[in-house]
Amino acid sequence: MRTDGLSINLATVRHQFGLKDGVEACLKHGITAIAPWRDHIQATGLVEATRIIRSNDMKVTGYCRGGLFPAADAAGRQAAIDMNKEMIDEAAAIGADCLVMIGGGLPQGSRDIAGARDMFADGLLAVLPHARAAKVPLAIEPLHPMTAADRGCISTLSQALDLCDALGAGVGVAVDVYHLWWDPDLAKQIARARWRILAHHICDWLVPTKDLLLDRGMMGDGIIGLPAIRRMIEAAGFHGHQEVEIFSAQDWWKRPGDEVLRTCVERYNTVC
């Protein structure tokens, strides 16, 4: 089965593999693209992680995850800015195509979601010169509205693209089907996004969903029209990797890693 165009977000096999053995397992299945999280890099060490990625000629389709700028005070917001600058440097070192940025939630005690969105925009503006200098594009990832309070105050592709319009070069979007499949304006906004699409994340929405964060489905096990969304993205001009990102505490995280990767390859070829 073909694996060109397939990337594995290492969260998909978080409980089976670290960075080194995750890379080895991906290569065993013919997969040559990954997206690590910061804890993968920190557990390995940046120098060694960079060596592993480069010596195995792995493409890095994204680095997870930056953003999360809203905070209750100026010190908290500055700490988030500093962390994101560090992540930009790490993304540059491992050769990531982009640094994925999520909005963050409302600061504790706040009921001001508009204020949280303003803090996210201000944070992007603060780190964008650093990202441009490092040649690391920032990919704003809208999250499903269910996460607006605690993780993702940016909920729609339209909101993310409005920020791209305001900020200019160096900022794009990550289109994650789990978060955006429901949006009645999705086709229009993907067409609007065009060259600003930096990443395409795939999984599936299960019915019923038992946990809104940790019960993502394997492609084909749920109700998302994956081929239709892929066609929209390709028509807009994105022909990069489809990156499998599955959080599955009661199912896929409990299975052997080889089984998970083998199934990813199979479903990529048959239902995506």
Backbone as a ProteinNet text record, in pm:
[ID]
protein_1_A
[PRIMARY]
MRTDGLSINLATVRHQFGLKDGVEACLKHGITAIAPWRDHIQATGLVEATRIIRSNDMKVTGYCRGGLFPAADAAGRQAAIDMNKEMIDEAAAIGADCLVMIGGGLPQGSRDIAGARDMFADGLLAVLPHARAAKVPLAIEPLHPMTAADRGCISTLSQALDLCDALGAGVGVAVDVYHLWWDPDLAKQIARARWRILAHHICDWLVPTKDLLLDRGMMGDGIIGLPAIRRMIEAAGFHGHQEVEIFSAQDWWKRPGDEVLRTCVERYNTVC
[TERTIARY]
83.7	0	87.1	37.2	116.7	117.3	229.5	243.1	291.6	322.7	361.1	241	266.5	158.9	95.3	143.6	90.8	190.8	142.4	224.1	155.8	233.9	179.9	213.9	110.3	129.3	158.3	269.1	313.4	222.1	126.4	24.9	-57.1	-66.4	-144.3	-88.7	40.4	105	182	127	193.9	223	132.9	148.1	223.2	259.9	336.9	483.6	510.1	644	687.5	818.6	880.4	924.4	1009.4	1050.5	1132.8	1236.6	1327.5	1256.3	1186.9	1120.1	997.1	939.2	829.7	875.9	990.7	1048.5	1080.1	1140.7	1175.1	1050	944.5	820.8	756.2	756.7	701.1	777.4	909.2	989.2	962.4	940.5	908.1	784	691.2	566.7	572.4	691	707.1	665	644.7	599.9	721.7	737.3	858.5	829.2	712.1	677.5	609.3	646	591.5	563.5	488.1	470.2	484.7	597.6	618.1	556.5	536.9	495.9	618.6	601.8	716.6	769.3	679.9	727.4	813.4	785.4	872.8	1014.9	1022.5	1153.4	1225.2	1152.2	1214.9	1262.4	1185.4	1225.9	1351.8	1370.1	1484.7	1603.3	1575.8	1677.4	1680.8	1688	1675.8	1787	1909.9	2021.6	2001.5	1968.9	1950	1824.4	1717.9	1596	1622.5	1697.5	1732.4	1814.7	1908.6	1990.8	1905.5	1813.1	1726.5	1643.5	1586	1499.3	1580	1693	1770.6	1841.2	1892.8	1965.3	1872.9	1744.3	1646.4	1569	1610.4	1548.9	1397.6	1353.8	1211.3	1164.3	1053.5	989.7	908.2	911.6	835.9	724.8	602.2	490.7	435.2	474.7	431	493.5	489.1	539	427.4	392.2	277.6	324.5	256.1	171.3	195.1	198.3	219.2	87.5	98.7	-20.1	-46.1	-174.6	-212.9	-169.9	-192	-145.3	-232.4	-364	-444.5	-398.7	-389.6	-349	-409.5	-412.8	-480.9	-404.5	-271.2	-193.1	-82.3	-14.6	89.9	204.5	236.5	346.3	313.2	189.9	148.6	150.8	109	110.9	253.5	345.1	484.3	548.5	513.1	566.3	523.8	400.7	353.2	427.6	453.3	530.2	670.7	734.6	870	871	770.8	763.1	748.1	665.3	643.4	768.8	844.3	971	1067	1068.1	1150.9	1103.3	972.6	918.3	947.6	948.1	984.4	1128.2	1217.2	1357	1368.2	1291.4	1292	1237	1127.9	1069.2	1168.8	1243.5	1345.4	1454.1	1494.4	1602.3	1564.6	1439.4	1398.5	1343.7	1339.2	1295.7	1146.6	1067.8	922.9	865.5	765.3	697.9	624	578.3	505.1	500.9	470.8	442	291.9	223.6	78.8	45.2	-48	-84.2	-232.4	-263.8	-404	-434.1	-562.1	-600.2	-579.6	-596.5	-598.6	-740.4	-763.6	-896.3	-905.4	-1013	-1030	-945.5	-878.6	-806.9	-902	-847.5	-930.3	-1011.1	-1140	-1229.3	-1285.9	-1237	-1282.7	-1408.2	-1492.3	-1606.2	-1599.3	-1480.3	-1460.6	-1390.5	-1466.8	-1404.6	-1348.3	-1411.5	-1355.9	-1219.1	-1205.7	-1076	-971.2	-1010.3	-916.3	-869.9	-961.9	-924.2	-830.1	-853.3	-761.9	-622.7	-615.6	-484.7	-412.5	-488.3	-427.1	-370	-446.1	-397.9	-275	-276.5	-161.3	-38	-59	52.7	113.3	28.9	79	161.9	110.3	181.4	317.6	324.4	449.2	555.5	514.7	614.4	637.4	554.3	564.4	699.3	757.3	890	994.3	986.8	1080.4	1057.9	931.7	899.6	944.7	923.2	966.9	1117.9	1189.7	1336.1	1385.2	1313.3	1351.6	1297.8	1215.4	1151.6	1064.5	988.6	894.3	753.2	673.3	535.2	453.2	363	273.3	138.8	93.6	-31.4	-139.1	-230.9	-340.2	-437.4	-461.9	-554.1	-682.1	-791.6	-919.1	-958.5	-1010.1	-1055.9	-1207.8	-1265	-1409.9	-1464	-1582.3	-1636.3	-1645.9	-1651.2	-1657.5	-1536	-1425	-1300.9	-1281.8	-1379	-1358.6	-1322.3	-1375.6	-1351.1	-1213.1	-1161.8	-1039.6	-918.3	-937.5	-821.2	-822.4	-941.9	-946.1	-1044.5	-1007.4	-1099.4	-1116.4	-1032.2	-1050.1	-1118.3	-1243.8	-1326.3	-1351.8	-1340.1	-1375.7	-1259	-1262.2	-1160.3	-1171.2	-1291.7	-1310.2	-1236.4	-1247.8	-1175.5	-1024.9	-976.4	-832.5	-784.9	-862.7	-822.7	-830.5	-923.1	-927	-796.5	-745.4	-617.7	-504.2	-507	-405.5	-407.5	-526.4	-538.8	-478.9	-502.2	-455.3	-304.2	-247.6	-106.3	-12.1	-59	23.3	114.6	227.2	317.2	363.6	377.8	429.4	324	195.5	85.6	-9.9	-49	-145.8	-236.4	-295.5	-390.9	-361.7	-401.9	-405.6	-552.1	-585.8	-723.6	-733.2	-793.4	-811	-956.9	-980	-1117.6	-1198.3	-1135.3	-1207.7	-1272.5	-1204.6	-1252	-1342.4	-1334	-1401.1	-1506.5	-1523.4	-1613.4	-1756.1	-1798.7	-1937	-1971.7	-1870.5	-1888.8	-1963.6	-2083.1	-2157.4	-2087.7	-1990.6	-1917.1	-1781.2	-1758.4	-1625.1	-1575.7	-1658.1	-1613.8	-1572.7	-1650.8	-1619.8	-1489.1	-1468.6	-1349.6	-1223.9	-1235	-1119.4	-1080.2	-1178.1	-1147.5	-1082	-1125.2	-1065	-921.3	-893.6	-762.6	-649.9	-672.1	-575.6	-435.4	-336.1	-196.1	-167.1	-264.1	-241.4	-266.1	-313.5	-326.1	-186.1	-147.1	-12.8	-13.3	-129.2	-136.1	-278.4	-291.1	-420.6	-419.2	-497.8	-501.1	-625.7	-608	-720.2	-737.9	-863	-906.2	-1054.4	-1136.5	-1279.5	-1357.2	-1484.4	-1574.1	-1667.3	-1654.2	-1734.2	-1871.9	-1969.9	-2104.3	-2145.2	-2164.3	-2143.9	-1995.6	-1962.6	-1828.1	-1831.1	-1747.1	-1751	-1669.4	-1571.9	-1489.6	-1454.1	-1487.3	-1473.6	-1328.8	-1234.8	-1092.9	-1024.5	-1053.9	-971.6	-1044.2	-1141.8	-1212.3	-1225.3	-1117.3	-1116.7	-1115.2	-1175.7	-1182.6	-1075.9	-1044.6	-963.8	-1044.1	-975.4	-1042.3	-1128.9	-1253.9	-1346.4	-1437.5	-1408.8	-1490.2	-1599.5	-1601.9	-1699.1	-1775.3	-1812.9	-1907	-1847.8	-1719.7	-1661.9	-1641.5	-1681	-1660.7	-1519	-1425.4	-1283.2	-1247	-1288.6	-1251	-1303.6	-1423.7	-1480.8	-1398.1	-1355.8	-1274.5	-1137.9	-1080.4	-951	-962.7	-1071.5	-1089.5	-1099.1	-1166.3	-1174	-1034.1	-956.2	-822.5	-732.5	-739.6	-657.1	-700.9	-831.8	-880.6	-833.1	-812.8	-762.4	-613.5	-544.5	-403.3	-308.7	-361.6	-274.4	-262.3	-139.8	-115	-9.6	-5.8	88.4	35.5	97.2	65.2	-69.6	-134.3	-245	-185.1	-204.3	-139	-240.3	-219.3	-310.8	-283.4	-387.5	-374.5	-494.1	-470.2	-577	-543.3	-633.4	-625.5	-732.7	-692.4	-787.8	-750.1	-790.8	-745.1	-795.3	-916	-974.8	-966.2	-905.8	-899.1	-758.5	-726.9	-602.8	-477.8	-484.3	-367.6	-340.6	-439.2	-422.6	-377.6	-375.2	-338.4	-187.5	-132.2	9.9	36.6	149.7	182	186.1	238.2	242.4	103.3	9.1	-128.7	-187.9	-160.5	-211.3	-156.2	-25.6	35.7	-10	-20.3	-67.9	-210	-294.1	-431.3	-435.9	-348.5	-340.1	-310.3	-213.5	-177	-294.5	-359.3	-473.2	-585.6	-621.9	-733.7	-697.4	-572.3	-526.9	-549.4	-526.8	-541.7	-686.3	-774	-909.1	-1021.9	-1005.1	-1120	-1088.3	-964.9	-926	-920
-119.7	0	124.6	230.6	352.3	426.6	489.2	569.5	710.3	739.2	875.6	966.1	1079.8	1171.4	1144.7	1041.5	1009.1	1050.5	1120.8	1157.5	1107.5	1073.5	1031.1	1135.3	1200.5	1281.8	1184.8	1202.9	1103.4	1093.5	1186.5	1167.8	1042.5	1000.4	882.6	756.4	753.6	638.3	684.8	784	843.8	741.2	647.7	553.7	427.6	418.4	302.9	336.8	458.5	491.3	629.6	643.3	773.9	818.6	918.5	971	868.9	813.4	724.7	599.1	529.8	407.3	436.6	557.3	596.3	615.8	679.2	694.3	557.6	470.8	337	259.2	270.4	198.4	254.5	386.1	446.7	398.1	399.9	355.4	209.6	128.2	-13	-27.8	66.6	62.3	151.1	201	281	425.4	470.2	607.1	694.6	800.9	883.6	1026.8	1048.4	1182.4	1170.9	1261	1261.5	1404.6	1415.6	1543.8	1518.3	1555	1532.4	1643.1	1611.9	1710.1	1753	1861.8	1915.3	1817.6	1741.7	1647.6	1536.9	1500.7	1405.2	1460.8	1587.1	1650.6	1670.2	1714.7	1739	1610	1502.3	1374.8	1319.8	1350.7	1300.4	1394.9	1524	1627.6	1679.9	1810.6	1870.9	1825	1817.7	1777.9	1635.2	1543.9	1404.1	1388.2	1461.2	1453.5	1500.1	1607	1656.9	1554	1489.4	1387.4	1270.4	1225.4	1112.5	1146.2	1263.3	1303.2	1317.7	1383.1	1409.5	1284.1	1202.2	1083.4	981.8	987.2	897.6	964	1086.8	1160.4	1170.6	1197.4	1210.7	1352.2	1363.7	1492.3	1523	1646.8	1688.4	1782.3	1730.5	1807	1910.7	1904	2003.5	1976.5	2076.6	2065	2112.6	2034.5	2062.3	2093	2180.3	2280	2409.1	2517.3	2649.5	2722.1	2854.6	2936.1	2946.7	2928.3	2926.9	3055.5	3168.2	3296.1	3355.9	3333	3398.7	3362.6	3462	3441.2	3551.3	3527.7	3619.7	3748.5	3747.1	3867.6	3881.2	3995.2	4023.2	3924.2	3881	3785.7	3653.6	3608.1	3483.9	3494.9	3609.2	3628.5	3634.5	3697	3702.7	3564.3	3485.1	3349.3	3267.9	3286.3	3216.3	3262.2	3390.8	3443.9	3384.8	3382	3325.8	3177.7	3101.8	2959.8	2940.5	3021.2	3007.6	3042.8	3137.6	3167.6	3049.3	2983.9	2863.5	2754.1	2738.2	2635.7	2667.1	2793.2	2832.6	2788.7	2811.6	2769.8	2617.8	2545.9	2400.1	2351	2414.5	2377.9	2399.6	2508.6	2534.7	2427.9	2387.8	2290.4	2154.7	2112.5	1981.4	1988.8	2108.7	2124.3	2111.2	2153.9	2141.5	2234.4	2183.8	2265.6	2382.3	2365.2	2471.3	2441.5	2543.7	2529.7	2548.6	2446.6	2452.1	2538.4	2632.3	2728.8	2716.1	2689.4	2685.9	2805.3	2840.2	2967	2976	2863.6	2870	2901	2880.4	2904	3036.5	3051.3	3171.1	3159.4	3268.5	3264.2	3229.8	3169.4	3127.9	3245.5	3225.1	3327.7	3421	3412.4	3502.1	3448.2	3541	3507.7	3587.2	3635	3724.6	3651.1	3583.4	3508.3	3601.4	3715.8	3812.2	3859.4	3879.2	3919.1	3811.5	3683.7	3574	3572.3	3596.3	3599	3715.2	3827.6	3941.8	3907.9	3837.4	3800.2	3702.5	3612.6	3521.2	3599.1	3693.4	3775.1	3855.3	3912.9	3990	3900.7	3777.3	3685.2	3648.2	3621.6	3593.3	3709.6	3828.8	3947.9	3960.5	3922.5	3935.7	3837.6	3717	3615.5	3608	3674.2	3660.6	3706.6	3818.3	3854.4	3744.5	3679.3	3571.1	3453.3	3422.2	3311.9	3341.9	3464.1	3501.1	3490.5	3537.3	3531.3	3386.6	3297.9	3157	3078.5	3144.7	3079.6	2960.8	2982.9	2883.1	2939.6	2891.9	2939.5	2899.5	2987.6	2960.7	2916.3	2797.7	2741.7	2749.6	2843.8	2857.2	2740.8	2665.9	2552.9	2584.6	2608.5	2625.8	2494.4	2502.8	2384.4	2385.7	2268.2	2253	2343.3	2401.6	2492.6	2432.6	2299.1	2236.6	2270.6	2313.5	2342.6	2491.3	2573.4	2718.6	2770.5	2709.9	2760.7	2726	2604.8	2560	2545.7	2535.7	2514.5	2594	2621.2	2672.1	2784.5	2906.2	3018.8	3057.5	3002.8	3020.1	2893	2906.5	2789.3	2762.1	2862.4	2842.5	2879.4	2820.8	2854.1	3000	3053	3194.6	3283.9	3254.5	3332.7	3324.5	3204	3186.2	3263.3	3260.6	3331	3482.2	3529.2	3673	3715.5	3630.9	3661.3	3658.2	3562.3	3557.9	3687	3731.9	3855.3	3973.1	3975.7	4088.9	4084.8	3965.3	3952.1	3943.6	3892.1	3890	3770.1	3789.3	3678.4	3603.1	3471.6	3388	3321.7	3344.9	3287	3217.4	3094.1	3019	2940.8	2833.7	2756.9	2608.2	2536.8	2391	2349.6	2268.6	2221.9	2082.3	2072	1945.3	1903.5	1790.3	1750.1	1727.3	1682.1	1656.1	1784.2	1894.4	2021.3	2098.7	2070	2156.2	2087.4	1957.4	1885.5	1938	1988.2	2029.8	2167.5	2248	2389.6	2403.8	2465.2	2479	2569.6	2647.4	2738.6	2682.3	2554.2	2497.8	2505.3	2465.7	2465.8	2605.9	2704.6	2842.3	2888.5	2853.5	2900.7	2826.5	2697.5	2627.9	2688.8	2721	2786.7	2921.3	2991.2	3121.3	3105.4	2994.3	2975.7	2965.1	2889.6	2872.6	2839.4	2920.1	2892	2900	2949.6	2960.8	2829	2724.7	2593.8	2534.4	2514.5	2464.5	2319.9	2270.1	2133.7	2082.8	1950.9	1883.3	1762.3	1769.3	1664	1578.4	1445.4	1355.4	1257.6	1220.2	1115.8	1098.8	1065.2	1055.1	1088	1123.4	1158.3	1040.8	980.7	864.3	904.1	818.5	837.2	708.7	710	827	848.2	971.4	1002.1	997.3	913.6	891.3	993.7	1054.2	1157.2	1257	1382.9	1481.8	1513.9	1480.7	1501.3	1370.7	1262.8	1141.9	1024	1051.3	942.8	972.6	1017.6	1033.6	895.7	888.6	762.7	748.6	623.2	592.9	628.7	674.9	713.2	597.4	628.1	527.4	470.2	495.9	441.8	538.1	659.1	758.8	817.5	944.6	1004.7	1120.2	1147.3	1258.9	1218.4	1306.7	1282.6	1318.3	1231	1259.9	1287.3	1205.7	1235.5	1369.7	1407.2	1534.5	1651.3	1644	1752.2	1755.4	1636.5	1634.3	1699	1670.8	1732.4	1883.6	1933.5	2079.1	2137.8	2070.8	2120.7	2118.5	2011.4	2002.4	2103.8	2127.3	2228.5	2367.5	2388.8	2518.7	2533.8	2422.1	2429.8	2357.5	2293.5	2220.6	2075.9	2032.3	1893.8	1829.8	1876	1821.2	1695.4	1656	1530.9	1537.7	1422.3	1403.8	1346.4	1420.1	1387.5	1325.6	1198.9	1128.6	1172.8	1224.1	1269.6	1215.4	1110.3	1041.7	1036.3	1092.1	1076.5	973.5	858.9	749.9	668.7	719.7	661.5	519.6	488.2	357.8	260.6	302.6	212.8	209.7	305.5	295.9	314.1	387.4	399.6	269.9	179.7	53.2	-59.4	-36.8	-141.2	-137.4	-246.2	-244.5	-137.6	-70.6	38.2	-4.3	-122.9	-170.7	-187	-232.5	-245.9	-109.2	-11.1	123.8	178	168.2	221.9	145.3	15.3	-65.8	-25	2	43	182.5	271.2	404.4	396.2	312.5	296.7	240.8	138.6	76.8	177.7	251.7	345.6	463.7	506.5	612.6	572.6	446.8	396.8	368	347.1	300.9	398	487.7	572	721.8	758.3	899.7	964.3
0	0	0	-60.4	-69.5	63.6	92.2	213.4	182.7	55.3	21.1	47.6	109.2	143.9	279.1	350.7	483.4	590.4	691.6	807.6	933.7	1032.5	1161.5	1266.8	1318.3	1437.7	1551.9	1619.6	1717.3	1839.2	1853	1956.3	1931.2	1806.2	1769.4	1833.8	1856.5	1920.9	2045.4	2110.7	2227.1	2335.8	2358.5	2469	2428.9	2301.5	2256	2230.2	2181	2134.9	2182.2	2204.6	2214.3	2076.1	2070	1939.4	1861.9	1923.9	1850.3	1801.6	1893.3	1850	1765.4	1781.7	1694.1	1550.8	1533.6	1399.9	1340.3	1419.6	1369.9	1329.2	1409.6	1377.2	1251.1	1236.6	1114.7	991.5	998.8	884.7	850.8	951.3	929.4	842.6	855	778.1	653.8	621.6	500.9	515	638.1	664.3	690.9	614.4	623.4	666.5	727.6	774.5	910.9	1001.6	1137	1180.4	1289.9	1357.8	1507.4	1566.3	1709.5	1795.5	1921.8	2021.6	2101.7	2174.1	2246.1	2350.4	2414.2	2515.9	2454.5	2326.7	2259.2	2245.7	2207.4	2186.4	2318.8	2420.2	2549.4	2614.4	2599.3	2659.1	2593.5	2465.4	2390.1	2398.2	2411.1	2401.1	2258.9	2243.5	2110.8	2016.6	2064.7	1977.7	1927.6	2019.2	1979.9	1893.5	1927	1846	1703.3	1689.9	1557	1480.7	1550.5	1485.6	1437.6	1522.8	1485.7	1362.3	1361.9	1251	1122.4	1131	1008.9	958.1	1047.8	1003.1	937.4	971.3	910	796.3	763.4	651.7	667.7	790.8	818.1	787.9	718.9	700.4	824.7	869.8	987.7	941	939.4	882.7	978.4	1104.4	1201.4	1336.1	1422.4	1559.3	1650.4	1750.8	1838.4	1980.7	2048.9	1992	2065.8	1991.7	2048.3	2066.2	2085.6	2110.8	2259.1	2297.8	2440	2511	2444.9	2499.2	2609.7	2612.6	2716.5	2857.9	2942	3081.4	3166.8	3296.8	3387.4	3411.3	3384.8	3410	3306.1	3309.6	3211.3	3220.7	3344	3360.7	3293.7	3305.5	3241.5	3090.8	3039.1	2893.9	2841.6	2917.7	2875.2	2879.2	2979.8	2987.3	2865.5	2820.4	2701.6	2577.4	2568.1	2454.9	2454.6	2570.3	2579.6	2541.4	2588.7	2555.8	2404.8	2342.4	2199	2118.6	2164.8	2096.3	2106.3	2222.2	2236	2140.6	2129.5	2040.5	1894.2	1859.5	1722.7	1692.9	1787.7	1768.5	1757.1	1837.7	1830.4	1696.7	1652	1522.7	1409.6	1417.1	1315.1	1319.1	1438.5	1452	1393.1	1412.2	1361.2	1219.4	1162.8	1024.4	1004.7	1102.3	1092.7	986.6	915.1	814.8	877.5	1001.7	1070.3	1219.3	1296.7	1438.9	1455.5	1505.3	1521.5	1642.8	1623.5	1727.5	1759.5	1888.3	1928.6	2018.7	2026.1	2086.6	2235.5	2305	2450.3	2497.7	2626.3	2682.1	2755.8	2828.6	2909.7	3036.2	3077.6	3205	3319.3	3422.5	3535.6	3589.2	3604.2	3656	3551.5	3429.7	3323.9	3256.2	3211.2	3125.7	2995.4	2963.9	2849.5	2736.4	2651.2	2543.3	2437	2418.3	2322.5	2369.4	2500.5	2553.7	2535.5	2550.9	2528.6	2383.7	2291.6	2149.6	2120.1	2185.5	2167.3	2219.5	2331.9	2386.5	2294.1	2230.7	2135	2017	1964.7	1852.8	1892.4	2013.2	2060.1	2075.4	2122.3	2136.5	2002.2	1904.2	1769.7	1717.4	1735.8	1688.9	1756.5	1883.9	1959.3	1912.4	1870.8	1833.3	1682.6	1604.5	1459.6	1403.9	1450	1397.4	1421.9	1538.2	1569.2	1474.1	1447.6	1357.1	1214.7	1171.9	1036.9	1024.1	1125.9	1120.8	1118.1	1187.4	1191.5	1072.9	990.9	874.9	917.5	1026	1075.3	1063	968.1	956.4	1079.3	1119	1230.6	1175	1213.2	1162	1269.8	1255.5	1351.2	1330.2	1436.8	1428.4	1505.7	1434.4	1504.7	1571.1	1693.2	1764.6	1775.5	1787.2	1798.4	1909.7	1891.2	1993.9	2132.9	2142.8	2274.8	2359.3	2294.1	2366.1	2393.7	2357	2360.3	2499	2603.5	2738	2790	2753.9	2820.3	2729.5	2595.3	2509.9	2379.9	2327.6	2191.4	2168.2	2203.3	2185.2	2037.9	1950.3	1805.8	1755.1	1709.5	1682.7	1535	1450.8	1310.5	1219.1	1100.6	1001.7	961.3	959.5	927.9	1026.8	1156.6	1257.1	1235.2	1208.8	1187.7	1065.1	958.1	836.2	852.6	934.8	964.2	1032.5	1122.8	1186.8	1085.2	993.7	888.4	806.4	772.4	694.4	770	901.3	981.7	1003.6	1014.4	1051.8	932.6	820.3	699.7	689.8	624.6	590.3	714.7	698.4	805.4	889.6	857.8	934.5	838.4	873.7	795.2	887.2	834.8	913.3	904.1	1007.6	1007.5	1003.1	905	889.6	949	1067.8	1137.3	1122.5	1055.5	1026.6	1153.5	1262	1385.1	1438.6	1420.1	1473.6	1378.2	1248.6	1151.1	1065.4	1074.7	983.7	988	1101.2	1125.3	1067.4	1032.6	998.9	865.7	864.5	738.5	638.3	685	597.1	555.7	582.2	565.5	421.3	324.9	185.2	141.1	177.5	140.1	203.9	329.9	400.1	354.6	321.5	266.2	132.9	50	-77.4	-54.8	47.4	82.3	130	200.6	263.4	161.2	55.3	-52.7	0.5	-34.1	-1	148	225.7	370.3	443.9	374.8	438.3	454.8	578.5	609.6	656.2	699.8	751.2	739.4	722.8	709.7	802.3	911	1012	993.4	1002.2	980.6	1096.2	1118.9	1211.2	1182.8	1280.8	1256.5	1383.4	1362.7	1473	1497.3	1615.6	1649.4	1700.6	1672.8	1725.9	1796.8	1930.1	2014.4	2046.7	2079.8	2128.6	2281.2	2339	2483.8	2561.1	2496.5	2559.4	2450	2471.1	2363.8	2330.7	2418.7	2389.6	2350.3	2422.5	2412.6	2348.2	2261.2	2193.2	2043.5	1983.4	1838.1	1771.8	1654	1583.7	1476.1	1443.6	1326.7	1202	1099.5	976	925.5	893.2	844.6	951.4	1079.1	1188.1	1232.4	1175.2	1216	1098.8	1111.9	1017.1	934.8	946.2	870.8	725.1	634.5	491.6	451.4	483.3	464.2	318.2	221.8	82.2	34	77.5	34.7	86.9	213	269.2	202.5	177	106.9	-30.8	-102.6	-234.6	-223.6	-121.5	-100.8	-80.1	2.8	36.1	-87.1	-162.9	-283.9	-388.4	-399.4	-493.3	-453.9	-323.1	-276.3	-302.1	-333.7	-368.6	-274.7	-169.4	-76.3	-121.2	-143.4	-183.6	-93.2	31.9	127.8	192.8	302.5	369.5	441.6	449.2	541.5	670	778.4	906.1	1001.5	1033.9	1124	1267.6	1333.1	1472.6	1550.3	1628.6	1700.1	1848.8	1932.7	2077.5	2115	2165.3	2185.1	2308.3	2424.4	2550.9	2572.9	2525.4	2553.1	2436.5	2325.2	2210.4	2151.5	2063.5	1985.9	2069.1	2178.6	2265.4	2342	2345.8	2416.4	2323.8	2194.7	2098.8	2071	2021.4	1984.2	1878.7	1892.8	1801.2	1655.9	1629.1	1491.3	1433.3	1514.2	1467.1	1433.5	1518.6	1493.6	1362.1	1343.4	1221.6	1098	1108.7	996.2	957.1	1056.8	1029	968.3	1014.5	954.7	806.6	771.4	630.2	550.5	604.5	535.7	513.2	618.2	605.7	516.7	521.5	431.1	286.2	257.8	121.2	83.2	178.8	145.6	175.2	271.5	309	309	280.7	286.7	147.8
[MASK]
++++++++++++++++++++++++++++++++++++++++++++++++++++++++++++++++++++++++++++++++++++++++++++++++++++++++++++++++++++++++++++++++++++++++++++++++++++++++++++++++++++++++++++++++++++++++++++++++++++++++++++++++++++++++++++++++++++++++++++++++++++++++++++++++++++++++++++++++

